[in-house]
Amino acid sequence: MDEDWGRVDDHLARALLPADEVLEQVLAENRAAGLPPIDVSPLQGAFLTLLARITGARRVLEIGTLGGYSTIHLARGLAAGGRVVTCEFEPRHAEVARRNVERAGLAGVVDVRVGAALQTLPQLEQEGLGPFDLVFIDADKGGYPQYLEWALRLTRPGSVVVGDNVVRRGRVADPAVTDPAVTGVRTFLDAVGAHPRLRATALQTVGAKGWDGFAIAVVD
């Protein structure tokens, strides 16, 4: 079944996505640098670009940069004069991301912050960089509940919050699973569903990345 998902993903990408040498180089650079192969898929990246455009986002916050592949997709969807602030824990990953962002011609609109996100996010608040129109959470899953709290502090009514990797190959629905990555996502989803300022849904996805999904919420 996973092979079928990947084959269909390839077909959809060929049909819908133009060839993009820059993005191919970014993925090659990530591999060469030994980064874990956990970037969003090309189709998911295109979804992020469209989501930024649909929302008219001028200020985007990304929690979890890795090598900058998703960052570039988000930046390409910015409205004129927009900016992406992206938080990355690993300095080596951030260095690769900065090179990739520069290769994509987006260094002027992407601000890569290095350090633990729960230390960086208060700094962003102090600097008055919000409110953000779109927040993409794709970092350590155990931290998702805390990242959600900060997303709400740094957004406004009408902002969109997206949490990646919330299905975990179905393990999120198994109460016997105590893996912190799964329990973190489970707590995150419960918090989103219970929060009076959020209207949310989740979509399961299959494809080259296997079985997973997004949670998407709008701030009231």
C-alpha positions in Angstrom: 0.0 0.0 0.0 2.8 2.5 0.9 4.3 1.8 -2.6 0.9 2.8 -4.2 0.8 5.9 -2.1 4.2 7.0 -3.3 3.4 6.2 -6.9 0.3 8.3 -6.8 2.2 11.1 -5.1 4.7 11.0 -7.9 1.9 11.2 -10.5 0.2 14.1 -8.8 3.5 16.0 -8.5 4.3 15.5 -12.2 0.8 16.6 -13.1 0.5 19.6 -10.8 3.9 20.9 -9.8 6.4 22.5 -12.3 9.9 21.4 -12.3 11.9 23.4 -9.7 15.6 23.1 -9.8 16.0 25.2 -6.6 13.9 22.9 -4.5 15.6 19.9 -5.9 19.0 21.4 -5.0 17.7 22.2 -1.5 16.7 18.5 -0.9 20.1 17.4 -2.3 21.9 19.8 0.0 19.9 18.5 3.0 20.9 14.9 2.1 24.6 15.8 1.6 24.6 17.5 5.0 23.2 14.4 6.6 20.0 16.0 7.8 17.2 13.5 8.6 14.9 13.0 5.6 11.8 14.4 7.3 11.0 17.4 5.1 7.4 17.8 3.9 6.8 16.2 0.6 6.7 18.4 -2.6 2.9 18.3 -2.7 2.7 19.2 1.0 5.2 22.0 0.4 3.0 23.4 -2.4 0.1 23.2 0.0 1.9 25.4 2.4 2.6 27.9 -0.4 -1.0 28.0 -1.4 -2.1 28.3 2.3 0.1 31.3 2.7 -1.3 32.9 -0.5 -4.9 32.0 0.4 -4.6 33.7 3.8 -2.8 36.7 2.3 -0.1 36.1 5.0 2.5 38.8 5.5 3.9 37.5 8.7 4.6 33.8 9.0 6.0 31.9 12.0 7.5 28.4 11.5 8.5 26.3 14.5 11.0 23.7 13.1 13.2 24.7 10.2 15.3 21.7 9.5 17.0 22.5 6.1 14.6 25.2 5.1 12.6 23.2 2.5 9.2 24.1 4.1 10.5 27.5 4.9 11.1 28.3 1.2 7.6 27.1 0.4 6.1 29.3 3.0 8.2 32.3 1.9 7.1 31.9 -1.7 3.5 32.3 -0.7 4.0 35.6 1.2 2.2 38.7 0.3 4.3 41.7 -0.8 6.5 42.9 2.0 6.0 39.7 4.0 8.4 37.9 6.2 9.0 34.4 7.6 10.5 33.9 11.1 11.6 30.3 11.5 12.9 28.7 14.7 15.5 25.9 14.6 17.0 24.2 17.6 20.1 22.6 15.9 22.7 25.2 14.8 24.0 22.9 12.0 20.5 22.6 10.6 20.1 26.3 10.7 23.3 26.8 8.8 22.1 24.5 6.0 18.7 26.3 6.0 20.3 29.7 5.6 22.4 28.5 2.6 19.2 27.0 1.1 17.2 30.1 1.7 19.9 32.2 0.1 20.0 29.8 -2.9 16.3 30.4 -3.3 16.8 34.2 -3.4 14.8 34.6 -0.2 17.4 35.6 2.4 15.8 39.1 2.6 12.5 37.8 3.7 13.4 34.8 6.0 14.7 35.3 9.5 16.3 32.0 10.9 16.4 32.0 14.7 18.6 29.4 16.4 17.9 27.9 19.8 15.1 26.2 21.7 11.8 27.5 20.4 10.4 27.9 24.0 13.2 30.4 24.5 13.0 32.0 21.1 9.2 32.5 21.1 9.2 34.8 24.1 11.9 36.9 22.5 9.7 37.3 19.4 6.9 38.5 21.6 9.3 41.0 23.3 10.4 42.2 19.9 6.9 42.9 18.9 7.2 40.7 15.7 3.6 39.5 15.9 0.8 39.1 15.3 1.5 36.4 12.8 -1.0 35.6 10.1 0.1 31.9 9.7 1.9 29.6 12.1 3.3 26.3 11.0 4.3 23.9 13.8 6.6 21.1 12.7 9.2 20.5 15.5 9.6 18.0 18.3 6.1 16.6 18.9 6.4 16.5 22.6 6.6 20.3 22.6 3.4 20.8 20.5 1.1 21.7 23.5 3.5 24.5 24.5 4.0 25.6 20.9 0.2 25.9 20.6 0.1 28.2 23.7 2.7 30.5 22.1 1.0 30.4 18.7 -2.1 31.7 20.4 -0.1 34.5 22.1 1.5 35.5 18.8 -1.6 35.5 16.5 -4.8 37.5 16.0 -8.4 36.7 15.1 -8.3 35.2 11.6 -4.8 33.8 11.9 -4.3 30.2 10.9 -2.3 27.6 12.9 -1.2 24.3 11.3 0.3 21.4 13.1 2.1 18.8 11.0 2.5 15.0 11.7 -0.5 14.7 13.9 -1.6 11.1 12.9 1.7 9.3 13.5 0.7 6.3 11.4 -2.5 6.0 13.4 -0.8 5.7 16.7 -2.4 8.9 17.9 -5.7 7.0 18.3 -4.2 4.2 20.3 -4.4 5.0 24.1 -1.9 2.3 24.8 0.9 4.2 23.0 2.9 6.2 25.5 5.6 7.5 23.1 6.2 11.2 24.1 5.9 12.2 20.4 2.4 10.6 20.3 1.2 11.8 23.6 2.4 15.3 22.8 0.4 15.3 19.6 -2.6 13.8 21.4 -2.5 16.5 24.1 -2.1 19.2 21.3 -5.2 17.9 19.5 -7.2 17.8 22.7 -6.1 21.4 23.5 -7.0 22.6 20.0 -10.4 21.0 20.1 -11.2 22.4 23.6 -9.9 25.9 23.1 -12.7 28.5 22.8 -10.7 30.7 20.4 -10.0 28.0 17.8 -12.1 26.4 15.1 -10.3 23.4 13.8 -10.2 20.3 11.7 -7.6 17.6 10.8 -6.9 15.9 7.5 -5.2 12.5 7.2 -2.6 12.3 4.5 -1.0 9.4 2.6 1.8 9.5 0.1 5.6 9.6 -0.2 5.7 10.4 3.6 3.5 7.5 4.5 0.4 7.8 6.7 0.1 11.1 8.7 -1.8 14.3 8.6 -2.3 18.0 9.4 -4.3 19.8 12.0 -5.6 23.2 10.8 -7.2 25.8 13.0 -8.4 29.4 12.6 -8.2 31.8 15.6 -11.5 33.5 16.5 
